């Protein structure tokens, strides 16, 4: 099955995490959401996609099962939201550093290398989040768009500071599509880690040089 395209829609433009549900509501609601996503990440890291069961997540996060379903209607929504949060963390780290490199190509490779290595260090978690992203249906469009928006922001930020042009946004989306397709190939053992690096370098070179 092909991965959903990473192109954003207008609903994703307002905020990366699907308008963040008005910043995810109250402090107590944000805390519950944090615990739920933390539990999801731990379970997926240890056991992959199949280990993320809604009842188990609820128990680990210390929330009622009905509460969990109000926040996340399915494990697909859970895992795609977890992927968005992982990208948020990467974005926060990138925002606190000057990305090395003299050209947009050099800086894009730094960012691609960082997120790829991060994902490859946690193969079961990566498999779970990637599988959920692949299986996401229209009901999870907000979560998928949040991931796409975060990827676009990371890549355009690597190109240069300031407001990106429409062409730069389009380039970032293409790079995101290539990255996701190669991540899927790695997760499904159709490509080695070196293959992924080589394919990403080629795509970046063709688009940015």
N, C-alpha and C positions, 0 to 999 in steps of 0.2 A: 504494500500500500504506500502511495506517495505521501510525503509529509505535506501538511497544509502550507500554502504559500505564506511567506512572512510579510506580505504587504499589509499595511495598516489600513483601517477604515477610520472614518471621522470619529467614531466612538472611542477610538484609542488615542486620538490626538490630545484630548483634554488632560489626560494623565496616564502614565504607563500602566498602572494596575487598575485598569477598567474604571476610571474615575475614582478609584480607591474607596468606593462606597462612602463618599463624604469623609475621606480619611479614615475609613473603616469604623466610623461611629465613635462611641465613647471610649474612654481609656480602658474600661473593663472589656469592651468588645475587641479592642485592638490587642489586649493581652490574651484573650481567648484565641483570637486568630493566630497570634504568635505561637502559642502553645500547640495549637493544632498543626501548624506548618512545621514546627520543630519535631513533633512526634512523627509526622509523615516522613521527614528527611531521615530521621534515625531508623525507622522501620525499612525504608527503601534502601538505605546504605547497607543494612545488614542482610536483607533478604530479597531485594529487587522488587519488581512490580507486584508479584503475587503476595508479598508480605504486607502490602498496604491494604488492609481490610478496614472498612469503616468502623466496625465495632472496636477493633484493636486500637485504631487511632484515637477514638473517643476515650477509651479507658486510659491510654497513655497520656493523653492531654488533659485528663480529669474534667471532661465535659460530658453532658448527656448526649446520647446518640442523636436524639431529635435536634439538639442544638447544632451538632456537627452538620447534619443535613441542611439546616437553615443557612449555614455559612457556605457549605460546599455540597452541591447535590449529588456528586459522585466522586469516585477516586480519580477519574480523569480530571475533573475540576481541581481536585486537591493537588495532583502531581504537576499539572501545568502551572498552577499558582506557585508551587514550590520552585519550579524552574524560573519563574519570573522573579521570585525573591532571591534566588542565587545570582541572577543577572543584576539585580539591584545592588547586591553586596559587591559584585565586581565593579559596577559603575561607581559606587561610593569610593572604592579604593583607587580607581583611575582618576576620579575627580580630585583626589588628594596628592596626585603626583604629576610631574611633567613627563609625558610619554616620550621616551627617547626616540630619536630618529630625525634626520634632516628633511625627509620627504614624507608625503602622505602614505606612500607605499611602505616605507620603513616603519612608520608608526602603526599602520594597519596590521603589519606582520607581528608587531609586539603585542597588540591587543588580541589578535587571533591566537597567537601562541599562548598567551596567558589563560584565556578562557578554555582553550582546547586541553591544555595540561591539567587545569583544574578539574575538568570533566573526566579526563582519563585516569585521574588518581582515585576516583570513586566509581568504578565500572558498574556496580549494581545500581547505585543511585542514578547514574547517567542512563543506564538501560531503562529504568523505570520511568524517568521523566521524559525521555525521548519516545518511548512506547506510548505514553499517554498523549504526547503532542501529536504523534502520528494518528492515533485513534480518535482524536477530538472531533466531535460533531458540532453542528451549528449552535447547540446549547452552550458550548464552551467558547464561543467566538470572542467574548470579552477577555477571557484569560489568554487565548491565543494572540489576540491583538496586543495585549499588554507585553507579552514576550517579544513580539515583533517590534513594538515601539522601543523597548529597551535596547534591543540589538541595533536598531537604527541609530539611537542616540550614542551608543558606545562607538560605533564605526564612524559616524560623522564627527564626533568629538576627536577621534584620532586623526581625521583629515586636517582639521584646524579648529581653533577656538572661534567662537562667534556663531552667528546664525548660518546654518548650512543652506546652500542653494537647493532648488528642486532636483537638479541633476545630481548633486552630491547625495541627497536622500535616496534617489533612485539607485545610485551606485551602491550605497550602503545596503539597500534591500536585496540587491543581487548578491552581494558578498554574503549576506545572511542566509540566503537560499543555498548558496554553494556550501557554506559552513554546515548547515543543518543536514544537507544530503550526505556530506562526508562523515558527519557524526553518526548518522544512521548506518552508513556502510561500515563504520568501525564497530558500532554496537552489535551489528549482525554478522561480524567477522568476515565481511567481504572486502575489507581494506585494513591494512596495518596502520599503526601510528605514523610511520614514515610516509605511507601513501597519503594520509590525510594532510600532513605538512606539505608535501610536494604539490598536491592538488590546490591547496589554499594559496601557496606562493604563486602558482601559475595563474590562478584566477585574479589575484591582486595585481600581478604584473600586467595582465591583459587589460584590466580595468583602469589602472592608475598610472601606468608609465607610458 
